Structures are given as C-alpha cells and as structure tokens.
Amino acid sequence: MVDNETGGYFFISTLTGPQILKLMDLKWIKSLPDRLGLKDLKEIGINNVPLDMNRIPDEIRKLIHPTWL
C-alpha cells in the first residue's frame, strides 16, 4: 500500500487509528467489531494505537489489505 503523503510503502500493521480511518471507509471501520465479534474497535487497536493483525481473522485481513497477503 502506498502512503500518499510520503510516497512510501507501509504495512497495515504499522498504521495508527487515524491513518486507517483516512484510508478506509468509516462505515466499514465501524462495522469491524461486529464482523470480528468484539465489543468495540479498541480491542483491535483502532483507537490511536497500532492495529494488532494477530487479532484479526484472515478473511478480514484480506479485506483490509488484499495485496499484502
């Protein structure tokens, strides 16, 4: 995935919550807890901390970054 601000590449696992929200549709992000069976986005690190890819099932991970896997 290309970072439009720097032109560099990064992995979704290094992104913070605000960066993810910039890259993805807000409604889709808000639906993640239901899709993952979690209470809220804080459980997977959307709240200003790095996203923990180990907590996300493969099928959701592919939706987040289909070309990375």
Secondary structure, 3 states (H helix, E strand, C coil): CECCCCCCECCHHHCCHHHHHHHCCHHHHHHHHHHHCCCCHHHHCCCCCCCCHHHCCHHHHHHHCCCCC
